[in-house]
Amino acid sequence: MRRILIILFLLSLVTAPTVFAETVLQGDTCTVTADTVIEGNLFALCRTLIVDGVVRGHLYSISAAAQINGSVEGSVYLLGGQAAFAGRFAGNLHFIGGLMQIAPSAQMTAADGSLTALSLSITAAAPVPGSISAAGYQMILNEGVEREVNFWGTALEIDAALNGNVSAQVGSQEVGGAPELLTLLRILAPEMRVVSPGLRLSGDAIIAGTLRYSAPAEADFGRSLPNPVEYIPMQSVVTLPQGQDLPDGFNEWFGRFATELLLSIILGLLVAAVGSRLTSRAADTIGAATGGSLLVGAGSLLLTIPVLAMIIVLSLVVIVALSALRLPAPAFAAGFVISALGIGLTSAFVAFGVFIARMVAAYTVGRWLVRRISRRAKEEEQRFALSMLAGVVLIAALMSLPYVGWLFSVAASFLGTGAVLLTAYRGFRPAAAPTPLRQRSTRASLALPAPPPIAEDAPEAPGMDNLPDGFTWWDES
């Protein structure tokens, strides 16, 4: 049931803006001042959203950063890079994005106010009267939760009293976590504390219900809990082992899907913030030259292997040559610079193809779906956001499939990389001169032009002005 609620939340982000929005805010920075009261629901499509006033309805937002300091008398649905909740909320909180923080000053006034999140990092420093369902890299609970807690991710730290059951799927310090998510988290928020993989309970943590968790290795809490702990060893394979039922297999697939979806949404927001126009042009390139984009992307990414080898060989040659000239310090300095620069640029290109360019393919698929599902005209920013959201959900689902998921991932990377390279090449290539139209020769165009008409008042020829009287020409008789 909780998974169904999460899926319904994903769908609500697509349908809610066109159905429930009564007040719409668009722009780079959208601010609801402290003396502003919005009657009804609010939909915000902004780079930065700041709410200090009152929203007497639900809040729907797609933004890179959101700060909610005021009061929302309904539920909150946010899709963005970062979200900070420090106000008063009468409904549930929903968030999909990079970083989610619930400040100690936040108040959830509803008796069953719950939290649903798909985020790299979730930090709850205020009490939650309802339940929590979250997926991501890490979740830190510093205040109590009245009902059950469900978490799919890598690291879970509990430093509060939980009155309900706890169900978690985490990683292990011995096995390790998700390196891609961990690296992205440190880039997005270098000042944030990153929790190591695993399940941790502080000395003040209390779990009144049952703790049921799945991990590659059993956790050591250092103390006994009041209720029995149920540990489920995590399977390291993607297929269903013999005797495993479908719900357990769905749990594994959903964990992979949540991880892929979270990473794709963060990357999609990054692409939308810095390169929406290039993404649209690259999507047009995929539509016009799908095979060419696939070949160019595959060739360019596969060529990075011999390029790396050539860079290493070149650096060694430079070191040996300068060392032969008795210049050891410049030799090692030059070799280090060549290696660092070459390997850095090559690694950046591979990372671009694996992560960023894949979002171009996702946007192309999403735009195709949006155009066929909804024929109504929308704003360019709204259509781009809906297309990117639909694309990343579909791509994440396909990449999470066992056996064939990696094929979709590779194909998306090849398509996106090739499309971006072809689009950039066409942008830098000088425009060719237009080819003149070749006209067909007709009989009328080959005919000689008619002579000009003879003027009536033309001057007489010499000798014509002194002819004798009675002289006539032979043609005048």
C-alpha positions as CSV (number, residue, x, y, z in Angstrom):
1,M,0.0,0.0,0.0
2,R,2.8,2.4,0.8
3,R,4.5,1.7,-2.5
4,I,1.2,2.5,-4.3
5,L,1.0,5.8,-2.4
6,I,4.5,6.7,-3.6
7,I,3.5,5.8,-7.2
8,L,0.4,7.9,-6.9
9,F,2.5,10.8,-5.7
10,L,4.7,10.6,-8.7
11,L,1.6,10.7,-10.9
12,S,0.1,13.6,-9.0
13,L,3.2,15.7,-9.8
14,V,2.3,15.4,-13.5
15,T,-1.5,15.9,-13.3
16,A,-1.9,18.2,-10.4
17,P,-0.7,21.5,-12.0
18,T,-3.4,21.4,-14.7
19,V,-6.2,20.2,-12.5
20,F,-5.8,21.8,-9.1
21,A,-3.8,25.0,-9.5
22,E,-5.6,28.2,-8.9
23,T,-2.7,30.6,-8.4
24,V,0.3,30.2,-10.7
25,L,3.8,31.7,-10.1
26,Q,6.5,31.6,-12.7
27,G,9.9,33.2,-13.0
28,D,13.5,33.0,-11.7
29,T,12.7,33.9,-8.1
30,C,9.2,33.6,-6.7
31,T,8.5,35.0,-3.3
32,V,5.3,34.9,-1.2
33,T,5.9,37.7,1.3
34,A,4.9,37.5,4.9
35,D,1.9,39.7,4.5
36,T,0.5,37.7,1.5
37,V,-2.4,35.3,1.8
38,I,-3.1,33.1,-1.2
39,E,-6.7,31.8,-1.3
40,G,-6.8,28.3,-2.8
41,N,-4.0,26.1,-4.2
42,L,-0.7,27.5,-5.4
43,F,1.4,26.1,-8.3
44,A,4.9,27.5,-8.6
45,L,7.3,26.9,-11.5
46,C,10.4,28.8,-10.5
47,R,14.1,28.5,-10.1
48,T,13.9,29.6,-6.5
49,L,10.7,29.5,-4.4
50,I,10.4,31.4,-1.0
51,V,7.1,31.2,0.9
52,D,6.9,33.4,4.0
53,G,3.1,34.0,3.8
54,V,0.1,31.9,4.0
55,V,-1.2,29.4,1.4
56,R,-4.8,28.4,2.2
57,G,-4.7,25.3,0.0
58,H,-2.2,22.8,-1.4
59,L,1.2,23.8,-2.6
60,Y,2.6,22.3,-5.9
61,S,6.1,23.4,-6.9
62,I,8.8,22.5,-9.4
63,S,11.9,24.5,-8.4
64,A,15.6,24.2,-8.0
65,A,15.5,25.4,-4.4
66,A,12.5,25.9,-2.1
67,Q,12.3,27.5,1.3
68,I,8.9,27.2,3.1
69,N,8.9,29.4,6.2
70,G,5.2,30.4,6.2
71,S,2.0,28.4,6.6
72,V,0.5,25.9,4.2
73,E,-3.0,24.8,5.2
74,G,-3.0,21.9,2.8
75,S,-0.4,19.4,1.6
76,V,2.9,20.2,0.0
77,Y,4.1,18.6,-3.3
78,L,7.7,19.6,-4.2
79,L,10.0,18.6,-7.0
80,G,13.4,20.2,-6.9
81,G,17.0,20.2,-6.0
82,Q,16.7,21.4,-2.4
83,A,13.8,21.9,0.0
84,A,13.8,23.4,3.5
85,F,10.6,23.1,5.6
86,A,10.6,25.6,8.5
87,G,6.9,26.7,8.7
88,R,3.5,25.4,9.7
89,F,1.9,22.6,7.7
90,A,-1.6,21.3,8.1
91,G,-1.3,18.5,5.6
92,N,1.3,15.9,4.4
93,L,4.7,16.7,3.0
94,H,5.8,15.2,-0.4
95,F,9.2,15.8,-1.9
96,I,11.2,14.4,-4.8
97,G,14.7,15.9,-5.3
98,G,18.2,16.2,-3.9
99,L,18.2,17.4,-0.3
100,M,15.3,17.6,2.1
101,Q,15.5,19.3,5.5
102,I,12.8,19.7,8.1
103,A,14.0,22.3,10.5
104,P,13.3,22.2,14.3
105,S,10.9,25.1,13.9
106,A,8.7,23.2,11.5
107,Q,5.2,22.2,12.8
108,M,3.0,19.5,11.3
109,T,-0.4,20.2,12.9
110,A,-2.4,17.4,11.4
111,A,-2.9,14.3,13.6
112,D,-1.9,12.0,10.7
113,G,0.5,14.4,8.9
114,S,2.9,12.1,7.1
115,L,6.1,12.5,5.1
116,T,6.8,10.9,1.7
117,A,10.2,11.6,0.1
118,L,12.4,10.4,-2.7
119,S,15.6,12.3,-2.0
120,L,19.3,11.8,-1.7
121,S,19.3,13.1,1.9
122,I,16.3,13.4,4.3
123,T,16.9,15.1,7.7
124,A,13.9,15.3,10.0
125,A,14.6,17.6,13.0
126,A,10.9,18.1,13.9
127,P,8.3,15.7,15.1
128,V,6.2,13.8,12.6
129,P,2.7,12.9,13.9
130,G,2.1,10.4,11.1
131,S,4.3,8.0,9.2
132,I,7.4,8.3,7.0
133,S,7.9,6.6,3.7
134,A,11.2,7.6,2.1
135,A,13.8,6.4,-0.4
136,G,17.3,7.8,-1.1
137,Y,20.9,7.6,0.1
138,Q,20.5,8.6,3.7
139,M,17.8,9.5,6.2
140,I,18.5,11.1,9.6
141,L,15.8,11.1,12.2
142,N,16.5,13.5,15.1
143,E,12.9,13.8,16.4
144,G,10.1,11.4,17.1
145,V,7.7,9.7,14.7
146,E,4.3,8.6,16.0
147,R,3.6,5.9,13.3
148,E,5.6,3.6,11.2
149,V,8.8,4.4,9.3
150,N,9.7,2.8,5.9
151,F,13.0,3.5,4.3
152,W,14.8,2.2,1.1
153,G,18.3,3.4,0.8
154,T,21.9,3.1,2.0
155,A,22.2,4.8,5.4
156,L,19.6,5.2,8.2
157,E,20.4,6.9,11.5
158,I,17.9,7.1,14.3
159,D,18.3,9.4,17.2
160,A,14.8,9.8,18.5
161,A,11.8,7.9,19.9
162,L,9.8,6.0,17.3
163,N,6.4,4.8,18.4
164,G,5.6,2.6,15.4
165,N,7.3,-0.2,13.4
166,V,10.4,0.4,11.4
167,S,11.1,-1.3,8.1
168,A,14.4,-0.5,6.3
169,Q,16.6,-1.6,3.5
170,V,20.1,-0.3,3.9
171,G,23.7,-0.9,2.9
172,S,26.7,-2.0,4.9
173,Q,30.0,-0.6,5.9
174,E,31.7,-3.8,4.8
175,V,29.9,-4.0,1.4
176,G,29.7,-0.2,0.8
177,G,26.9,2.0,-0.4
178,A,25.9,3.7,-3.7
179,P,29.1,5.5,-4.9
180,E,27.3,7.5,-7.5
181,L,24.7,8.9,-5.1
182,L,27.4,9.5,-2.4
183,T,29.6,11.5,-4.9
184,L,26.6,13.5,-6.1
185,L,25.6,14.3,-2.5
186,R,29.0,15.6,-1.6
187,I,29.0,17.8,-4.7
188,L,25.5,19.2,-4.0
189,A,26.1,19.8,-0.3
190,P,29.7,19.7,0.7
191,E,28.9,21.1,4.2
192,M,26.3,18.4,4.9
193,R,27.2,15.5,7.1
194,V,27.2,12.3,5.1
195,V,26.3,9.2,7.0
196,S,28.2,5.9,6.4
197,P,26.2,3.0,4.9
198,G,24.2,0.9,7.4
199,L,21.6,1.2,10.2
200,R,22.6,3.1,13.3
201,L,20.8,3.6,16.6
202,S,22.1,6.3,19.0
203,G,21.9,5.8,22.8
204,D,18.7,7.8,23.0
205,A,17.0,5.9,20.1
206,I,13.8,4.1,21.2
207,I,11.8,1.8,18.9
208,A,8.5,0.9,20.5
209,G,7.4,-1.3,17.6
210,T,9.2,-4.0,15.6
211,L,12.4,-3.3,13.7
212,R,12.7,-5.2,10.5
213,Y,15.6,-4.4,8.2
214,S,17.4,-5.9,5.2
215,A,21.2,-5.3,4.6
216,P,24.2,-7.1,3.2
217,A,25.5,-7.6,6.7
218,E,23.9,-7.7,10.1
219,A,24.2,-4.4,12.1
220,D,25.7,-4.2,15.6
221,F,23.6,-1.9,17.7
222,G,25.8,-2.4,20.8
223,R,22.7,-2.9,23.0
224,S,19.5,-4.9,23.1
225,L,16.2,-3.5,22.0
226,P,12.9,-4.0,23.9
227,N,11.3,-5.9,21.0
228,P,12.8,-8.6,18.8
229,V,14.8,-7.5,15.7
230,E,14.1,-9.2,12.4
231,Y,17.2,-9.2,10.1
232,I,16.8,-10.3,6.4
233,P,20.0,-10.9,4.5
234,M,20.1,-8.9,1.3
235,Q,20.4,-10.9,-1.9
236,S,23.3,-9.7,-4.2
237,V,21.7,-11.0,-7.4
238,V,19.1,-9.3,-9.5
239,T,17.1,-12.4,-10.3
240,L,14.6,-14.1,-8.1
241,P,16.2,-17.0,-6.2
242,Q,14.4,-20.3,-6.1
243,G,11.7,-20.2,-3.5
244,Q,11.6,-16.4,-3.3
245,D,8.1,-15.0,-3.8
246,L,7.1,-12.1,-6.0
247,P,6.7,-9.4,-3.3
248,D,10.3,-9.9,-2.2
249,G,11.5,-9.7,-5.8
250,F,9.4,-6.5,-6.3
251,N,11.1,-5.0,-3.2
252,E,14.5,-5.5,-4.8
253,W,13.3,-4.1,-8.1
254,F,11.6,-1.1,-6.4
255,G,14.8,-0.4,-4.5
256,R,16.8,-0.2,-7.8
257,F,14.0,1.8,-9.4
258,A,13.9,4.3,-6.6
259,T,17.7,4.7,-6.8
260,E,17.7,5.2,-10.5
261,L,14.7,7.5,-10.4
262,L,16.3,9.7,-7.7
263,L,19.6,10.0,-9.6
264,S,17.8,10.7,-12.9
265,I,15.6,13.4,-11.3
266,I,18.6,15.2,-9.8
267,L,20.4,15.1,-13.1
268,G,17.3,16.1,-15.0
269,L,16.9,19.2,-12.8
270,L,20.6,20.0,-13.4
271,V,20.1,19.7,-17.2
272,A,16.9,21.8,-17.1
273,A,18.7,24.5,-15.1
274,V,21.8,25.0,-17.3
275,G,21.0,23.6,-20.7
276,S,17.3,23.4,-21.6
277,R,17.7,24.9,-25.1
278,L,20.6,22.6,-26.0
279,T,18.6,19.7,-24.7
280,S,15.7,20.6,-26.9
281,R,17.9,21.0,-30.0
282,A,19.7,17.6,-29.2
283,A,16.2,16.0,-28.9
284,D,15.4,17.3,-32.4
285,T,18.7,15.8,-33.6
286,I,17.7,12.4,-32.2
287,G,14.4,12.6,-33.9
288,A,16.0,13.5,-37.2
289,A,19.1,11.3,-37.1
290,T,18.6,8.5,-34.5
291,G,21.1,6.1,-36.1
292,G,23.7,8.8,-36.6
293,S,23.4,9.9,-33.0
294,L,23.7,6.3,-31.8
295,L,26.8,5.7,-33.9
296,V,28.5,8.9,-33.0
297,G,27.8,8.5,-29.3
298,A,29.0,4.9,-29.3
299,G,32.2,5.7,-31.2
300,S,33.1,8.7,-29.1
301,L,32.6,6.9,-25.7
302,L,34.4,3.8,-26.8
303,L,37.3,5.8,-28.1
304,T,38.0,7.0,-24.6
305,I,39.8,3.8,-23.8
306,P,42.5,4.1,-26.5
307,V,42.7,7.8,-25.8
308,L,43.5,7.1,-22.2
309,A,46.2,4.7,-23.2
310,M,47.7,7.2,-25.6
311,I,47.7,9.9,-22.8
312,I,49.5,7.5,-20.4
313,V,52.1,6.6,-23.1
314,L,52.6,10.3,-24.0
315,S,53.2,11.2,-20.4
316,L,55.8,8.4,-20.0
317,V,57.5,9.5,-23.2
318,V,57.8,13.0,-22.0
319,I,59.1,11.9,-18.6
320,V,61.8,9.7,-20.3
321,A,62.8,12.3,-22.8
322,L,63.2,15.1,-20.2
323,S,65.0,12.7,-17.8
324,A,67.5,11.9,-20.6
325,L,68.2,15.6,-20.8
326,R,68.9,15.6,-17.0
327,L,65.8,17.5,-16.2
328,P,64.1,15.3,-13.7
329,A,61.9,17.9,-12.0
330,P,60.4,19.3,-15.2
331,A,60.1,15.8,-16.5
332,F,57.8,14.6,-13.7
333,A,56.0,18.0,-13.6
334,A,55.2,17.8,-17.3
335,G,54.2,14.1,-17.1
336,F,51.9,14.9,-14.2
337,V,50.3,17.8,-16.0
338,I,49.7,15.9,-19.2
339,S,48.3,12.9,-17.3
340,A,46.1,14.9,-15.0
341,L,44.8,17.1,-17.8
342,G,44.2,14.2,-20.2
343,I,42.7,11.8,-17.7
344,G,40.6,14.6,-16.2
345,L,39.1,15.7,-19.5
346,T,38.5,12.1,-20.6
347,S,36.9,11.2,-17.3
348,A,34.7,14.3,-17.5
349,F,33.6,13.4,-21.0
350,V,32.7,9.8,-19.8
351,A,30.8,11.1,-16.8
352,F,29.0,13.5,-19.1
353,G,28.0,10.6,-21.4
354,V,27.0,8.3,-18.5
355,F,25.0,10.8,-16.5
356,I,24.2,14.1,-18.2
357,A,23.8,13.0,-21.9
358,R,21.5,10.2,-20.7
359,M,19.0,12.9,-19.7
360,V,18.8,14.1,-23.3
361,A,17.5,10.7,-24.3
362,A,15.1,10.7,-21.4
363,Y,13.8,14.1,-22.4
364,T,13.3,13.0,-26.0
365,V,11.2,10.0,-24.9
366,G,9.3,12.1,-22.5
367,R,8.6,14.8,-25.0
368,W,7.3,12.2,-27.4
369,L,4.9,10.9,-24.7
370,V,3.7,14.3,-23.6
371,R,2.9,15.4,-27.2
372,R,0.8,12.3,-27.7
373,I,-1.0,12.3,-24.3
374,S,-1.7,16.0,-24.2
375,R,-2.4,18.0,-27.3
376,R,-3.2,21.2,-25.4
377,A,-0.8,24.1,-25.7
378,K,1.3,24.7,-22.6
379,E,4.1,27.1,-21.6
380,E,7.5,26.1,-22.9
381,E,8.9,25.8,-19.3
382,Q,6.0,23.7,-18.2
383,R,6.1,21.4,-21.2
384,F,9.9,20.9,-20.7
385,A,9.4,20.0,-17.1
386,L,6.6,17.5,-17.8
387,S,8.6,16.0,-20.6
388,M,11.7,15.6,-18.5
389,L,9.7,14.1,-15.6
390,A,7.9,11.6,-17.8
391,G,11.2,10.6,-19.5
392,V,13.2,10.0,-16.4
393,V,10.5,7.9,-14.8
394,L,10.3,5.7,-17.9
395,I,14.1,5.5,-18.3
396,A,14.6,4.7,-14.6
397,A,12.0,1.9,-14.9
398,L,13.7,0.4,-17.9
399,M,17.2,0.6,-16.5
400,S,16.0,-1.2,-13.3
401,L,14.9,-4.3,-15.3
402,P,16.9,-7.5,-14.7
403,Y,19.2,-8.8,-17.5
404,V,18.3,-6.0,-20.0
405,G,18.4,-2.9,-17.8
406,W,22.0,-2.2,-18.7
407,L,21.2,-2.2,-22.4
408,F,18.7,0.6,-22.0
409,S,21.3,2.6,-19.9
410,V,24.0,2.1,-22.5
411,A,21.6,3.0,-25.4
412,A,20.5,6.1,-23.6
413,S,24.0,7.2,-23.0
414,F,25.1,6.6,-26.6
415,L,22.0,8.4,-28.0
416,G,22.4,11.4,-25.8
417,T,26.1,11.8,-26.3
418,G,25.9,11.5,-30.0
419,A,23.0,13.9,-30.2
420,V,24.9,16.5,-28.2
421,L,28.0,16.2,-30.3
422,L,26.1,16.4,-33.5
423,T,24.2,19.4,-32.3
424,A,27.3,21.2,-31.2
425,Y,29.1,20.4,-34.5
426,R,26.2,21.9,-36.5
427,G,26.2,24.9,-34.3
428,F,29.9,25.6,-34.9
429,R,29.9,24.7,-38.6
430,P,29.6,27.8,-40.9
431,A,26.4,28.0,-42.8
432,A,26.7,26.8,-46.4
433,A,25.8,29.2,-49.2
434,P,22.4,28.5,-50.6
435,T,22.5,26.5,-53.8
436,P,21.1,28.5,-56.8
437,L,18.0,27.2,-58.3
438,R,18.5,25.6,-61.8
439,Q,16.1,27.1,-64.3
440,R,14.9,25.1,-67.2
441,S,15.4,26.6,-70.7
442,T,12.2,27.2,-72.6
443,R,11.7,28.3,-76.3
444,A,10.5,31.7,-75.1
445,S,13.7,32.3,-73.1
446,L,15.8,31.3,-76.1
447,A,14.0,33.7,-78.6
448,L,15.8,37.0,-79.6
449,P,14.3,40.1,-78.1
450,A,12.2,42.3,-80.4
451,P,13.9,45.5,-81.9
452,P,13.0,48.8,-80.3
453,P,10.2,50.8,-82.1
454,I,11.1,53.4,-84.6
455,A,10.6,56.9,-83.3
456,E,8.3,59.1,-85.4
457,D,10.3,62.3,-84.8
458,A,13.7,60.9,-85.7
459,P,16.0,63.3,-87.6
460,E,16.1,62.9,-91.4
461,A,19.0,61.3,-93.1
462,P,21.6,63.4,-94.9
463,G,20.5,64.7,-98.3
464,M,16.8,64.4,-97.6
465,D,16.2,68.1,-96.9
466,N,17.2,69.5,-100.4
467,L,15.3,67.2,-102.9
468,P,13.9,68.9,-106.0
469,D,10.2,69.7,-106.1
470,G,8.0,66.9,-107.4
471,F,10.5,64.1,-106.4
472,T,8.9,60.9,-105.3
473,W,10.2,57.6,-104.1
474,W,9.4,54.5,-106.1
475,D,7.5,53.1,-103.2
476,E,5.3,56.2,-102.8
477,S,3.7,56.1,-106.3
